[in-house]
Amino acid sequence: MMSPYTSPLAFLLLLSSVTPQSHDNAATVALEALSLARNRASAAIAAFKDDASVPLQAWADCLQLYDYAAGRVRRLITGAGYGSDDARTLLSAASTAHRTCITGLREAGGLTAHAEREGVEVARRLEDALAAVPMSENLFNSTAKREVFRRWQGSVSKADVVVAQDGSGDFKTINAAVALLNRRKEGGRRVVIHVKAGVYRENVLIGGWLRNLVFVGDGIDKTIVTSNRSFHDGHTTIRSATFGVWADGFWAKDMTFENTAGAARQQAVALLAASDQAIFHRCSFKGYQDTLFTHSLRQFYRDCEIHGTVDFIFGNAAAVIQNCDLFIRTPLPRQANTVTAQGRDSPLQNTGISIHASRVRPSPEFEKVKDRFESYLGRPWRSYSRTVVMKTELGGMISSEGWKAWEGGFAPDTLYYAEYLNTGKGAATARRVKWRGFHLIADDREATTYSVENFIQGRAWIPESGVPFWPGV
């Protein structure tokens, strides 16, 4: 595909004219770069004639992702009261969105050499903005007023909207309820949607303007949202998601999110979360490869079940998974299981996966054949991948090496993988990988870096939900 600019260097020349000296700060420069990247995506889409092609889907994803990224950076520039954790979170999310665009184009076969060079320049501008954020607090006025919402006790009697397949509610489908909220321009007050027991066969998208939604089901395996989209069948990874959340303050409780594409259909996401201060309580996520896409921002999972085979918890959010059950399923022949594939690609990003006080177990069907396969805690999706497993019970199917190299063996020196006081037959560390980036945490003081309180600043926003949590380790 031809570049939408008049010459291969046009985009880079445009960016080179955007300098920190001509703007208030590095975040403004990054926003300008994202705007130019969005224009390129829009021009690329206009050049397509095949409306059903996967590369076109990938460019359309880029358009959405650049809007998302620009919104995060714009919020940082125009808002007040952001501390350095907030600033780093927003910029990390913008960088992740850009990386997701480039990865999607590459997977779809739509990444030209020109687009890749342009992408490197956008990434550099975002990295400059991250570098400008001090490590200490109070980059901005840290006394910002926080909105206080009515405490969520999970009471369905207080639901604003009811979804029920049997016609006893306001709508029979989740998408119909979401469409109503879109028409009402909801996106500030806390809105509770009760989804009654049933199997809802639909793909749901919660757009970025629908902030502070609460989905309450009737229980795991009672309220089920399910679909079977996959990369193998012509969908980008983002579009394969059964349930996608791009709005901040999203809460879900007592629901199952499922992708039934199966192990052979490659990437097939059950839930994608690109939501800041998102909470999932007593939820189940079922799939095989890429089950739970913790895309970006701060997320908390408590008392949940997560099922999968390859990279089944992945993405670049700052996510704490606490008191959850992680079930390894049966993969394809000659395939290895990897619980996580964390996508941090800069040491400046405050992202990672923290698994705390949980259990990693074989699913019932895998229990019978677990000795035929290798299973690992994770592998590095990006160079600075960061995953910590603390005080978690590890089943005997976990390989003695613990962690698996990515194809090509990159990142063993730059990643950060750590374990602390794990138990179970798979917890012995004597034969763990000898990578420079692998660590055995020494004490609680070091481990608290990855606690709810410190890693996702959860003490400031989880209590209002009423969901139980342990702030420390």
N, C-alpha and C positions, 0 to 999 in steps of 0.2 A: 504494500500500500504506500502511496506517495505521502510525504509529509504535507500537512495542510498549510505549511508556510512556504514561501517562495523559494527558499533554499534550505539545505540541510542544517545550516548554522543559524537560521533566522531566529528560532526559538531561543537558542543559547545567547545570541546577541541581545535579544530583548531582555533576558534575565541579567545579562552582564551590565545593563544600564540601570538595574535596580540595585542600589548600594545602600549600606547602612547610613552613609552620610546624607542621603536624600530623604530619609524617613526618620521617624522618632525613635524606633528601636528595631531590633532584629526580628521581632514577631511581625511587624508591619511588612518587612521585606519578605518574610516567608509567606504572608498572605498574598502579596503581589505575585509571587511565584506560583502559588496554588491557583490564582485566578487565570494566569496564562496557561497553566496546565489544563484547566477546565475548558478554556477556549479551544485548545488543541483537541481535546476529547470530543467536543461538540462538532468541530469541523470534520473529524474522522468519521463520526456517525453519519453526517450528512453525505459523505462520499460513498456509503454502502448502498448496494442495490439489492443484496440478498438479505431480506428482513429477518430470516430465521437462522443466520449463521452464528456459530459460537463466538467468533471474533467480534461480531457486532454486539452480542450480549456483553462481552468483556469490556468493550468501550462504553456501553451504556452503564455498566457497573462503575467504571471510572468516573463518569459524570456524577453519579450519585456519591461516590466516595470523595471526590473533590469538593462537592457541596458540603458534605459532612465535615471534611477536614477544615475547609475555610470557615465554617460555622464555629468550630472549636477555637480556632485562632482569633477570629473576630470577637468571640465572647471574651477572650483573654484581654484583647486590646481595649474594648469598649466597657468592660465590666469593672467593678470595684470590689475590693475586699478579698482578692485571691492571694493566698499564701503561696510559698514556693512549691509545696506539694501539689496544690491545685494547678499552678502554672505548668509544672512538669507533666502532670497528668494530661492536661489538654494538648500540649505539644506532642507528647508521646502518642496520643490518639491520632493526631493529624499525620504524624510520620507513619503510623501503622496503616492508616487509610491509603496513603500514597503507595506504600509497599504492597498493599493488597491489590491495588490497581495494576502495578507492574507485574506482580505474580500472576494475576488473572490473565493478562495479555499474553504472558509467556506460555501459560498452560493451554491457552486457546489458539496458539500459533499466530497471534496478531501483534507480537512485539517486534517492531522493526529496529534496526540498528540506530536509526535516528531517534526513535521514541525512547530507546534505552538510554542514550546519551542525555536526552532531555530529562529523563527521570533521575539520573544521577545528580543533575544540577538542582532539581527541586529538593531532593533528599539533602543536599548540602545546605540549602537555605534553611530547611527545617532543623538540621543539626546545629547550625549557627544560633538559631533561636533557643534551642535547648541549652546550648553552652552559655547563653546569657543569663540563665536562671541560676541564682545563687543557691548553694546547698543549704544555707540556713533559711529559717522562716522569715516572713514579713517582707517579701519582695513587694507586695502591695499591702494595703491596709488590711491587717488580719482580723479586724473587728467587724467584718461585714455582717449585716443582719442575715440570718438564715430563716427561710420560711419554715414555719412549724405546722405540720399537718395533723389532722386528727389521728390518734393512735389506732393502728390497724390491729385488731384482735382476730382477724380472719372470720368475722361474723358475717355470714351470707345474708342475714336478715337486714343488713344495712346496705345491700348492694344497690347501686344506681341503675345497673342494667343486668338483666338475666338472660342467659342463652340456654335454650333447652330444645333438644331434638324433638321432643314429644309435643311441642307447641304450648307448653305451660309457661313459657317465659316471654320476653319481649321479642326475641329473635330465635331462629332455628340454627343459625350458623354464627361462628365467631366473626367471620368477615363482614357479615351484615351489621353486627354490633360496632365493629371498628369503623365501617363506612359512616354510621350515624355519628360517631364521635368526630370523624373528619369533617362532616357537614356542619357540626356544631362548633367547630374550631376549638374543641377542647384541647387543653395543653397547659394547665397550670394547677388547678385544684386537683386534689386526689379523687379519682373516679374508680369505684369498685365494680368489677364485672364478675358476676357469679356464673360460672360455666358448669351446668349440671352434668351429672354422670351421663356418659355416652361416648361414642367413637366419632370424632369429628374429622372427616377426611378432607382436609383443606390445607393450603399453604397460606400462612398468615404473615403479614408485614405490618409492623408497628412503626410508622414514620417518625422522624425526629421531632415533629411538632407536638406529638401526643405524649407529653411528659406526665409523669406521676400516675400512671395507670396501675391498678391492682387487679390481677386475675386470681380468682379463688375457685378451685375445683372442688369435687366431692371426695377426692382421695387419689393416691397413686393407683393406676390401673382401673380407675373408675371413670375419671375424666381424662380422655386420651385425645390428643391432637396428633394426627398421623398423615404421612404422605410417603412417596417413594421416589422422589426426584434424585438424580445422581449425575455426577460428571460424565460417567460412561454413557449416559443416555442423552447427552447434549446440553447439559446445564452447567453453568459456571459453579464453582464451589459456593459462592454467595447465594446464587439462585436455587441451589439444591436444598436450602434450609426449609424444613417444615414450618418453623416459627422463627421469624427474624425480628429483633428488637433494636431500633436505632434511636430510641427516645430515653432520656434520662429519668431516673427515679422509678424504674419499672420494678414491680414486685409480683411474684407468682407463688402460689401455695397450693399444695394438694392436687397437682396435675402431672400427667405424663406427656412428654414430648417425644415423638418417635419418627424415625426414618426406616422404612422397611425395605430399602433397596437391596440390602444384603451385602455380604462380604465381597462378592465378585464385581460389584458395580462401582468400585473405587470411592472417591469422595462423595459422601452423602450425609449432609448435616441434619441433625434433629433440631438443634436450637442454636441460633447465632445471637450473641448478646454484644451490642456496641452501645452500652448504656452505663452512664455514670451513677454510682450508688445504687446499683441493681441488687435485688435480694431474691433468692430462690429458696423457699423453705418447703421441705417435704415434697420435693418434686423428683420425677424420674426422667432420665434422658436415655433413650434406647437407640442404638445404631450399631454400626460396625466401624468403618473407617471415618474419622472426623465427626464423631457424634456430637460433641459439644465444642462449639466455636466461641471461645472466650476472646472475642475480637479485640476489644479495647476498653479503657477506662477502669473504674473500680467496681468490683463485683464480689458478692458474698453468697456462698452456697452452704446451707446448713440442713443436716438430716436428709440428704438427698441420695438417690441411686444414680450411678452413671455406668452405662454398659457399652462395651465396644471392643475393638481389636487393635487396629493400627492408628496411632496418634489420636486416640479418641477423646482426649482433652487437649485442645491446641488453641493457638492464638497469641495475642500480645496484650491482654488486659493485665491489670494487677488483681489477681483473683485469689481469694482464700476459700478453700474447700474444707469445711470443718464438720466432723462427726458424720461423714458420709460413707457410703459403701460403693466401692469401685469394682465392678464385675468384669473380669476379662472373659471374652467369649471365644468361640472356636474360629480361628482364622482360616484362610485358604491353605492348601497344602504348600509346604516349604516357605510359609510366611511366618514372620515373627510378630509377636504382639508388643506394642509400645503404648504405655498408658498415656504419656504426655509427649507433646512436641511444641515446646514454648518458642515464641517467635521474636524475642527481643533482639534487635539488630544494632543497638548502640549502648555503650556503657552509661550514657546520660539518661536513658529512659528508666522510669521508676516502675517497671512492669515485671511480671513473673507469675508463677503458679506456686502457691503455698498450700500443701496438703497437710492438714493438722488433725490429729486425734481421729483418724479415719481407719478404714479397713480396705485392703486390696485383696480381692478374693477371686477364685475361679467361679464362673457361672455354673449352674448344675450340669449343663451339657458339656462344658469344657472340663469339668472335674474328671470325667471319664477318660479324656485323651490328653490331659495337660502335659504329660511326660513326653509327648511327641513333638512339642513345640517349645521354642524359647520365648520367654516373656520378660520384658524389661520395664523399669519405672519410667523411662523416657529416652528421647534422643533429641539432639539440637536441630531445630528447624532453621534457626538463624545463628549468627556468629556469637552473640552474647546471650544466648538462651539461658534462662534462669528458672530453676525449679528446686524447691525445698520440700522434703518429706520429713515430718516431725511427729514423734509419738504416735505412729501409725502401725497397725498390725499388717505385716506383709506375709502373704501366703507362700507356701513352699514352691510354687510354680515360678516365682521370681528368680531369674538367673543369678548366679553368684556374682557375676560382674555388675549386676544392678542396672547399668546404663548402656545404651547401644550407640555406636557411632553412626552418623548419617553417611549416606553413600559418598565416597571420596574422603571420608575421615576428617572433615574440617572442624574447626572450633574447639578441640579439646583443651586448648590453653586459654581461650577467651570466655568460654561459657562459665556459668556458676551453678553447679549441682551440689546439693548438700543433704545430709541425713542427720537426724538427731533423735536418739532414744527410741528407735523403732523396735518393735517386737515381732514375734512370729518366726516361722521356719525360714522365711526369706529375708530376714533382717540382718544376718551375719555380714560384717563388712570386711573381713580379712581378705577376701578375694575380689573386692570391688575394683573397678577400673583405676588405673594409676595416672589418670589425666591430671594435669596441673590445675584444671578447673574444678576438680571434684574435691569436696571438703567433708570432713566429719566435724560437725559443730561441737564445741567444747562444753558449753554451759547454757543455762537459761538466758543469761544476759545477752549472749550472742544470738541466741535463737529468737529473741523478742523482736529483732529487726523484721521478722517475717510473720509477726502476729497480726491479728485483726486490728489492734489499736495502732500499731506503727506502720504496717505495710499498706493498709487501705484507709487509715484514719477512721476506722469503723465506729469508734466510741462516739464520734460526732454525729453519725447519721443512722446507725442501725437501731438504737434504742426506740426511736419513734415508731418503728414497725411492730414492736412487741415480740419480735423473733428472738429466741434465746441465743446467746453467743458468749464465748470466752474471750475476753479482750487480750489476754496474755497467752503464754504457752504452758 
